[in-house]
Amino acid sequence: MPTPYDVPAPILISKLAKYLKDNIDAVAPPPWAPVVKTGSHAQRPPDNPDWWFTRCASLLRKIYIEGPVGVSQLRSDYGGRVDRGVKPEHVRKGGGAAVRKALQQLEAAALVKSLGNKGRVMTKEGRTLLDSLSTEIKKDLEKEVPQLKKY
């Protein structure tokens, strides 16, 4: 059975984001989502109006692959360089509120659970969801590229 390790991340994240938007009511953008920056390194809010679902899908994939993982490590993953004009650039972590709120919503949807101070891990339902989407993606890719059947 294919897992998120076996399929391209951008395809999995976009398909998972669409699934979260259409089927899971517990995951919804908070009222501040359209106007907030994703961190101090960003100059503007995201252009994609559905960025919240993409972020939640990306978080699910990261927790599946790297879990247990905490908010601080996820902030580092979503950070970037801050432009300081003529001075050298410095690395900044991503915004914590967006990561925390998304994780809380994923916990409410029973896709992720907390291990206290160790971080968050996938639940059985979350693993099943990602595995089934990965299987669908792999079947679609095998139709396009028949050589992938041997993997």
PLY file of the C-alpha trace (Angstrom):
ply
format ascii 1.0
element vertex 151
property float x
property float y
property float z
element edge 150
property int vertex1
property int vertex2
end_header
0.00 0.00 0.00
1.45 3.39 -0.99
2.10 5.93 1.77
2.89 9.66 1.69
6.54 8.66 1.34
5.79 7.16 -2.08
3.96 10.01 -3.82
5.03 13.56 -4.75
4.36 16.01 -1.91
2.75 18.82 -3.99
0.16 16.46 -5.45
-0.66 14.94 -2.06
-0.93 18.32 -0.35
-3.22 19.81 -3.00
-5.50 16.75 -2.99
-5.55 16.64 0.83
-6.32 20.38 1.03
-9.30 19.90 -1.29
-10.48 16.97 0.83
-10.17 18.99 4.06
-12.09 21.89 2.55
-14.93 19.75 1.20
-15.35 17.04 3.85
-14.08 18.10 7.29
-16.09 20.82 9.03
-13.71 21.14 12.00
-11.04 22.63 9.71
-12.01 26.16 8.75
-9.99 29.36 8.43
-10.24 31.64 11.46
-11.60 35.17 10.93
-8.09 36.65 10.86
-6.76 34.28 8.18
-7.37 36.52 5.11
-5.32 39.42 6.50
-2.54 37.79 8.52
1.04 37.30 7.37
2.48 33.81 7.82
5.49 35.11 9.75
7.75 38.09 10.35
9.73 37.16 7.24
6.70 37.65 4.96
5.83 41.05 3.59
2.24 40.31 2.58
-0.51 37.80 3.39
-0.73 34.74 1.13
-2.30 35.31 -2.30
-4.18 32.01 -2.29
-7.58 32.46 -0.60
-7.53 28.77 0.44
-4.06 28.95 1.99
-5.41 27.75 5.34
-6.41 24.36 3.95
-3.07 24.02 2.16
-1.25 24.76 5.43
-3.35 22.21 7.32
-2.67 19.58 4.64
1.03 20.35 4.74
1.02 20.05 8.54
-0.68 16.66 8.31
1.96 15.40 5.88
4.81 16.73 8.05
3.38 15.12 11.17
2.94 11.82 9.31
6.54 11.82 8.12
8.39 13.50 11.03
6.07 12.91 14.01
6.06 13.39 16.91
6.73 17.02 16.11
6.11 20.19 18.13
5.01 23.70 17.31
8.53 25.13 17.57
9.93 22.75 14.95
6.97 23.40 12.66
7.50 27.15 13.02
11.09 26.63 11.90
9.90 24.63 8.89
7.52 27.41 7.79
9.96 30.25 8.42
12.13 32.10 5.97
14.61 34.91 5.47
13.75 38.44 6.49
14.87 41.18 4.12
16.74 43.82 6.12
17.55 46.19 3.29
21.31 46.57 2.72
22.13 44.48 5.80
22.55 40.69 5.56
19.39 38.59 5.68
18.52 36.65 8.82
16.37 33.58 9.32
13.07 33.98 11.16
10.60 31.37 12.31
7.10 31.29 10.85
4.11 32.57 12.75
3.10 30.43 15.71
-0.58 31.32 15.89
-1.33 29.88 12.45
0.45 26.61 13.28
-1.15 26.28 16.72
-4.67 27.05 15.51
-4.34 24.64 12.58
-3.10 21.89 14.90
-5.99 22.54 17.29
-8.45 22.19 14.41
-6.79 18.98 13.24
-7.04 17.63 16.79
-10.74 18.54 16.88
-11.16 16.61 13.61
-9.44 13.60 15.29
-6.67 13.47 12.68
-3.87 14.41 15.11
-3.37 13.85 18.83
-1.05 15.45 21.36
1.60 13.58 23.32
2.05 16.30 25.91
5.52 17.83 25.77
6.68 15.48 23.01
4.58 17.06 20.28
1.82 15.74 18.07
1.38 12.48 16.17
-1.13 11.11 13.69
-4.18 9.21 14.87
-5.35 6.03 13.19
-7.98 8.02 11.26
-5.36 10.49 10.04
-3.02 7.74 8.86
-5.89 6.01 7.06
-6.83 9.25 5.29
-3.31 9.96 4.08
-2.72 6.35 3.05
-5.95 6.20 1.04
-5.20 9.49 -0.73
-1.68 8.27 -1.46
-3.11 5.09 -2.97
-5.42 7.12 -5.24
-2.57 9.38 -6.33
-0.30 6.41 -7.06
-3.00 4.77 -9.20
-3.49 8.01 -11.15
0.26 8.37 -11.67
0.51 4.75 -12.86
-2.08 5.50 -15.55
0.03 8.42 -16.78
3.41 6.69 -16.42
3.03 2.87 -16.66
6.67 2.31 -15.61
5.72 3.29 -12.02
3.81 0.02 -11.53
6.99 -1.81 -10.54
7.46 0.42 -7.48
0 1
1 2
2 3
3 4
4 5
5 6
6 7
7 8
8 9
9 10
10 11
11 12
12 13
13 14
14 15
15 16
16 17
17 18
18 19
19 20
20 21
21 22
22 23
23 24
24 25
25 26
26 27
27 28
28 29
29 30
30 31
31 32
32 33
33 34
34 35
35 36
36 37
37 38
38 39
39 40
40 41
41 42
42 43
43 44
44 45
45 46
46 47
47 48
48 49
49 50
50 51
51 52
52 53
53 54
54 55
55 56
56 57
57 58
58 59
59 60
60 61
61 62
62 63
63 64
64 65
65 66
66 67
67 68
68 69
69 70
70 71
71 72
72 73
73 74
74 75
75 76
76 77
77 78
78 79
79 80
80 81
81 82
82 83
83 84
84 85
85 86
86 87
87 88
88 89
89 90
90 91
91 92
92 93
93 94
94 95
95 96
96 97
97 98
98 99
99 100
100 101
101 102
102 103
103 104
104 105
105 106
106 107
107 108
108 109
109 110
110 111
111 112
112 113
113 114
114 115
115 116
116 117
117 118
118 119
119 120
120 121
121 122
122 123
123 124
124 125
125 126
126 127
127 128
128 129
129 130
130 131
131 132
132 133
133 134
134 135
135 136
136 137
137 138
138 139
139 140
140 141
141 142
142 143
143 144
144 145
145 146
146 147
147 148
148 149
149 150
